[in-house]
């Protein structure tokens, strides 16, 4: 199986966890969510359904920040 997207997702997640700037972390999360966790992405990473649902909810919350807490 060709799993380059898994390695790229892991590297991106590692960079995300090491980013000290909260604003850049949000930008990184959005990019990561759109690239690896969106079902329509060609680099979609297969993850369990509850986690996928939680990530989708977080991503939607970032699109509408008025519904989120700090």
PyMOL commands that set and color helices and strands:
alter all, ss='L'
color gray80, all
select helices_A, chain A and resi 4-18+22-37+49-63+65-67
alter helices_A, ss='H'
color red, helices_A
deselect
rebuild
show_as cartoon
